[in-house]
Amino acid sequence: MALFEKTTRFIAIALAVLFIFLSLFGIVGAWFINTKATGAALKGFGFVESGVAIVDAGVGRVGDLIATSRTEVQQASETITTVGPRAQANSAVLNALNERLETNLEPRVAQIQKVLAPVRDALGTVANAVSMLNSLPMMKDRAPRLAKLDEAFDRLEELSGDAKQLHATLRDLTATQKNDVAAETVGILNKLAQRIDSRLAEVQANVQGVRTDIDELQNRLGKRKSQVLFVFNLLALLVTLAMIWILYTQVVVLRHHWRHLRQPAVLP
């Protein structure tokens, strides 16, 4: 066998061995990257799911608090309308109503704000997770904005002031020495109660809007989650098949040249 031919075959064998190792490395690398990418994607989706759970729990709790508060405010309005014009004769009823509002309504407004605080934090976490997920293939979404929740906090601040004004006005009414109270005073109390009820309804609507938005986001991401994971696995599988084909061809090349190298030289 000529020296040049022998050298060429050794080079071909060396290249075949190199490509065999590269193919094996490519197969391992493809599934390693697939594992890491899948883990990162699942982590992002997990953040969204955790945020949704916090929002659902917070909104459910706020809904209960608002429902109780609205019932109490409506009952207070009915009581004021009924017994308010004769405050002196019904001072015991009005005092009991005033104490109940002071004990329940004002603290409950503060409690609603406290419950909504982690909901706002959860929405921030969801927004960060969605931003991270948008770097993945087939992902282009937007987390619910905080505008509705910020508006709910604004309404709660106004509502807290109205509750204090209602309490103060009702306290002045119970302290009056007059048997008959002007209809204007009763009208102010009812107007305050109606405004409190309206603002509670606005808070409830805004919070429910956030819940609807984030539930819709979860539904969309749930569908895309399976698609993204399918694409990751498909890409890893295609890379594996390509590497196996390269591996097979290089084994054939290796065997071919090795077989010719082992043949005895033909004498002239």
TIGUMAR-138341 format. One record per residue (C-alpha): x, y, z; residue number from 0. Coordinates in steps of 0.05 Angstrom, whole numbers, padded with zeros to 5 digits. Each point is the difference from the previous one (the first is absolute). Layout:
<sites>
+--------+--------+--------+------+
:     xx :     yy :     zz : resi :
+--------+--------+--------+------+
:      X :      Y :      Z :  NUM :
...
+--------+--------+--------+------+
</sites>
This chain:
<sites>
+--------+--------+--------+------+
:     xx :     yy :     zz : resi :
+--------+--------+--------+------+
:  00000 :  00000 :  00000 :    0 :
:  00028 :  00067 : -00020 :    1 :
:  00021 :  00047 :  00056 :    2 :
: -00047 :  00054 : -00025 :    3 :
: -00060 : -00047 : -00002 :    4 :
:  00017 : -00026 :  00069 :    5 :
:  00006 :  00070 :  00029 :    6 :
: -00066 :  00020 : -00032 :    7 :
: -00036 : -00060 :  00031 :    8 :
:  00029 :  00016 :  00068 :    9 :
: -00025 :  00071 : -00006 :   10 :
: -00069 : -00025 : -00021 :   11 :
: -00001 : -00048 :  00059 :   12 :
:  00020 :  00056 :  00047 :   13 :
: -00054 :  00046 : -00026 :   14 :
: -00051 : -00056 :  00004 :   15 :
:  00018 : -00013 :  00073 :   16 :
: -00004 :  00075 :  00013 :   17 :
: -00069 :  00005 : -00031 :   18 :
: -00023 : -00062 :  00039 :   19 :
:  00019 :  00033 :  00066 :   20 :
: -00031 :  00066 : -00022 :   21 :
: -00064 : -00037 : -00018 :   22 :
: -00002 : -00034 :  00067 :   23 :
:  00013 :  00067 :  00034 :   24 :
: -00054 :  00032 : -00042 :   25 :
: -00051 : -00052 :  00022 :   26 :
:  00017 :  00009 :  00073 :   27 :
:  00002 :  00076 : -00008 :   28 :
: -00067 :  00003 : -00035 :   29 :
: -00035 : -00036 :  00057 :   30 :
:  00039 :  00038 :  00052 :   31 :
: -00022 :  00066 : -00031 :   32 :
: -00071 : -00027 : -00007 :   33 :
:  00000 : -00017 :  00075 :   34 :
:  00026 :  00069 :  00019 :   35 :
: -00048 :  00037 : -00047 :   36 :
: -00059 : -00042 :  00024 :   37 :
:  00019 :  00014 :  00072 :   38 :
:  00004 :  00075 : -00012 :   39 :
: -00067 :  00000 : -00037 :   40 :
: -00034 : -00041 :  00055 :   41 :
:  00029 :  00048 :  00052 :   42 :
: -00030 :  00059 : -00037 :   43 :
: -00067 : -00034 : -00007 :   44 :
:  00004 : -00020 :  00073 :   45 :
:  00008 :  00074 :  00020 :   46 :
: -00062 :  00017 : -00039 :   47 :
: -00040 : -00057 :  00032 :   48 :
:  00023 :  00021 :  00070 :   49 :
: -00019 :  00072 : -00015 :   50 :
: -00069 : -00022 : -00025 :   51 :
: -00011 : -00040 :  00064 :   52 :
:  00017 :  00060 :  00043 :   53 :
: -00045 :  00046 : -00042 :   54 :
: -00058 : -00050 :  00003 :   55 :
:  00007 : -00008 :  00075 :   56 :
:  00005 :  00075 :  00012 :   57 :
: -00057 :  00018 : -00046 :   58 :
: -00044 : -00053 :  00032 :   59 :
:  00015 :  00028 :  00069 :   60 :
: -00011 :  00072 : -00024 :   61 :
: -00066 : -00022 : -00031 :   62 :
: -00024 : -00027 :  00066 :   63 :
:  00021 :  00062 :  00038 :   64 :
: -00033 :  00047 : -00050 :   65 :
: -00065 : -00041 : -00001 :   66 :
: -00003 :  00004 :  00076 :   67 :
:  00016 :  00074 :  00000 :   68 :
: -00052 :  00017 : -00053 :   69 :
: -00054 : -00038 :  00038 :   70 :
:  00018 :  00037 :  00063 :   71 :
:  00001 :  00068 : -00034 :   72 :
: -00067 : -00014 : -00033 :   73 :
: -00031 : -00021 :  00066 :   74 :
:  00029 :  00063 :  00032 :   75 :
: -00032 :  00043 : -00054 :   76 :
: -00067 : -00033 :  00012 :   77 :
:  00007 :  00010 :  00075 :   78 :
:  00018 :  00073 : -00008 :   79 :
: -00059 :  00012 : -00046 :   80 :
: -00047 : -00033 :  00049 :   81 :
:  00022 :  00026 :  00068 :   82 :
:  00044 :  00059 : -00018 :   83 :
: -00054 :  00054 : -00002 :   84 :
: -00015 : -00014 :  00074 :   85 :
:  00071 : -00007 :  00025 :   86 :
: -00015 :  00015 :  00073 :   87 :
: -00054 : -00054 :  00006 :   88 :
:  00044 : -00050 : -00037 :   89 :
:  00067 :  00019 :  00030 :   90 :
:  00014 : -00071 :  00024 :   91 :
: -00010 : -00028 : -00071 :   92 :
:  00043 :  00054 : -00031 :   93 :
:  00055 : -00008 :  00053 :   94 :
:  00001 : -00075 : -00014 :   95 :
:  00004 :  00013 : -00074 :   96 :
:  00056 :  00051 :  00009 :   97 :
:  00040 : -00049 :  00043 :   98 :
: -00010 : -00056 : -00050 :   99 :
:  00024 :  00043 : -00058 :  100 :
:  00060 :  00024 :  00040 :  101 :
:  00018 : -00070 :  00022 :  102 :
: -00013 : -00036 : -00067 :  103 :
: -00001 :  00046 : -00060 :  104 :
:  00063 :  00042 :  00008 :  105 :
:  00045 : -00059 :  00021 :  106 :
: -00028 : -00041 : -00057 :  107 :
:  00020 :  00052 : -00051 :  108 :
:  00071 : -00003 :  00028 :  109 :
: -00003 : -00075 : -00003 :  110 :
: -00020 :  00002 : -00073 :  111 :
:  00061 :  00043 : -00014 :  112 :
:  00044 : -00049 :  00038 :  113 :
: -00027 : -00059 : -00039 :  114 :
:  00010 :  00035 : -00066 :  115 :
:  00074 :  00016 :  00014 :  116 :
:  00025 : -00071 : -00015 :  117 :
: -00046 : -00002 : -00061 :  118 :
:  00038 :  00060 : -00028 :  119 :
:  00067 : -00034 :  00016 :  120 :
: -00025 : -00063 : -00034 :  121 :
: -00018 :  00039 : -00063 :  122 :
:  00071 :  00028 : -00001 :  123 :
:  00028 : -00071 :  00004 :  124 :
: -00047 : -00022 : -00056 :  125 :
:  00023 :  00059 : -00043 :  126 :
:  00073 : -00019 :  00010 :  127 :
: -00015 : -00073 : -00016 :  128 :
: -00037 :  00019 : -00064 :  129 :
:  00057 :  00045 : -00021 :  130 :
:  00048 : -00059 :  00009 :  131 :
: -00046 : -00048 : -00037 :  132 :
: -00005 :  00048 : -00059 :  133 :
:  00072 : -00018 : -00018 :  134 :
: -00024 : -00071 : -00016 :  135 :
: -00024 : -00021 : -00069 :  136 :
: -00074 :  00012 : -00015 :  137 :
: -00006 :  00043 :  00062 :  138 :
: -00027 :  00071 : -00006 :  139 :
: -00046 :  00020 :  00057 :  140 :
: -00012 :  00055 :  00050 :  141 :
: -00016 : -00005 :  00074 :  142 :
: -00060 :  00037 :  00029 :  143 :
:  00018 :  00072 :  00015 :  144 :
: -00004 :  00029 :  00069 :  145 :
: -00046 :  00057 : -00021 :  146 :
: -00064 : -00034 :  00025 :  147 :
:  00032 : -00019 :  00065 :  148 :
:  00029 :  00070 :  00010 :  149 :
: -00070 :  00028 : -00013 :  150 :
: -00028 : -00047 :  00053 :  151 :
:  00051 :  00026 :  00051 :  152 :
: -00020 :  00071 : -00018 :  153 :
: -00074 : -00017 :  00011 :  154 :
:  00018 : -00031 :  00067 :  155 :
:  00036 :  00063 :  00022 :  156 :
: -00061 :  00041 : -00018 :  157 :
: -00045 : -00052 :  00032 :  158 :
:  00039 :  00003 :  00065 :  159 :
: -00012 :  00075 :  00003 :  160 :
: -00074 : -00008 : -00014 :  161 :
: -00005 : -00053 :  00055 :  162 :
:  00032 :  00048 :  00050 :  163 :
: -00047 :  00056 : -00022 :  164 :
: -00060 : -00046 :  00007 :  165 :
:  00021 : -00020 :  00070 :  166 :
:  00012 :  00072 :  00021 :  167 :
: -00067 :  00024 : -00028 :  168 :
: -00037 : -00057 :  00031 :  169 :
:  00034 :  00013 :  00067 :  170 :
: -00022 :  00073 : -00003 :  171 :
: -00071 : -00024 : -00016 :  172 :
: -00002 : -00045 :  00061 :  173 :
:  00025 :  00057 :  00043 :  174 :
: -00054 :  00048 : -00021 :  175 :
: -00051 :  00021 :  00052 :  176 :
: -00053 :  00014 : -00051 :  177 :
: -00058 : -00047 : -00007 :  178 :
: -00007 :  00014 : -00074 :  179 :
:  00060 :  00001 : -00047 :  180 :
:  00002 :  00039 : -00064 :  181 :
: -00011 : -00042 : -00062 :  182 :
:  00064 :  00031 : -00027 :  183 :
:  00042 : -00036 :  00052 :  184 :
: -00034 : -00067 : -00015 :  185 :
:  00011 :  00014 : -00074 :  186 :
:  00075 :  00012 :  00011 :  187 :
:  00006 : -00066 :  00038 :  188 :
: -00037 : -00038 : -00054 :  189 :
:  00042 :  00033 : -00054 :  190 :
:  00064 : -00020 :  00037 :  191 :
: -00026 : -00072 :  00008 :  192 :
: -00018 : -00003 : -00074 :  193 :
:  00068 :  00028 : -00020 :  194 :
:  00035 : -00052 :  00044 :  195 :
: -00041 : -00055 : -00032 :  196 :
:  00015 :  00025 : -00070 :  197 :
:  00074 :  00003 :  00013 :  198 :
: -00001 : -00069 :  00030 :  199 :
: -00034 : -00024 : -00064 :  200 :
:  00055 :  00035 : -00042 :  201 :
:  00055 : -00033 :  00041 :  202 :
: -00034 : -00067 : -00009 :  203 :
: -00007 :  00010 : -00075 :  204 :
:  00073 :  00021 : -00008 :  205 :
:  00026 : -00058 :  00041 :  206 :
: -00045 : -00049 : -00037 :  207 :
:  00026 :  00030 : -00065 :  208 :
:  00072 : -00015 :  00021 :  209 :
: -00021 : -00071 :  00017 :  210 :
: -00033 : -00009 : -00067 :  211 :
:  00061 :  00027 : -00037 :  212 :
:  00049 : -00044 :  00037 :  213 :
: -00044 : -00062 : -00008 :  214 :
: -00003 :  00013 : -00075 :  215 :
:  00076 :  00008 :  00000 :  216 :
:  00007 : -00067 :  00036 :  217 :
: -00045 : -00034 : -00051 :  218 :
:  00041 :  00028 : -00058 :  219 :
:  00066 : -00019 :  00032 :  220 :
: -00027 : -00069 :  00016 :  221 :
: -00010 : -00013 : -00074 :  222 :
:  00067 :  00030 : -00019 :  223 :
:  00036 : -00039 :  00054 :  224 :
: -00014 : -00067 : -00033 :  225 :
:  00018 :  00030 : -00068 :  226 :
:  00067 :  00027 :  00025 :  227 :
:  00019 : -00065 :  00034 :  228 :
: -00020 : -00038 : -00063 :  229 :
:  00045 :  00045 : -00042 :  230 :
:  00058 : -00010 :  00048 :  231 :
: -00007 : -00076 : -00003 :  232 :
: -00009 :  00001 : -00075 :  233 :
:  00063 :  00041 : -00011 :  234 :
:  00040 : -00046 :  00046 :  235 :
: -00027 : -00061 : -00037 :  236 :
:  00017 :  00030 : -00069 :  237 :
:  00070 :  00017 :  00023 :  238 :
:  00008 : -00070 :  00028 :  239 :
: -00023 : -00032 : -00066 :  240 :
:  00048 :  00045 : -00039 :  241 :
:  00058 : -00018 :  00046 :  242 :
: -00017 : -00074 : -00005 :  243 :
:  00001 :  00005 : -00076 :  244 :
:  00068 :  00035 :  00002 :  245 :
:  00024 : -00052 :  00050 :  246 :
: -00022 : -00056 : -00046 :  247 :
:  00034 :  00030 : -00062 :  248 :
:  00065 :  00011 :  00038 :  249 :
:  00000 : -00072 :  00025 :  250 :
: -00008 : -00023 : -00072 :  251 :
:  00058 :  00045 : -00021 :  252 :
:  00042 : -00024 :  00058 :  253 :
: -00012 : -00074 : -00016 :  254 :
:  00014 :  00012 : -00074 :  255 :
:  00067 :  00033 :  00009 :  256 :
:  00021 : -00045 :  00057 :  257 :
: -00015 : -00062 : -00042 :  258 :
:  00044 :  00026 : -00056 :  259 :
:  00056 :  00017 :  00048 :  260 :
:  00001 : -00071 :  00026 :  261 :
:  00006 : -00030 : -00070 :  262 :
:  00070 : -00025 : -00015 :  263 :
:  00038 :  00041 : -00049 :  264 :
: -00002 : -00028 : -00071 :  265 :
:  00071 : -00014 : -00027 :  266 :
:  00014 :  00023 : -00070 :  267 :
+--------+--------+--------+------+
</sites>
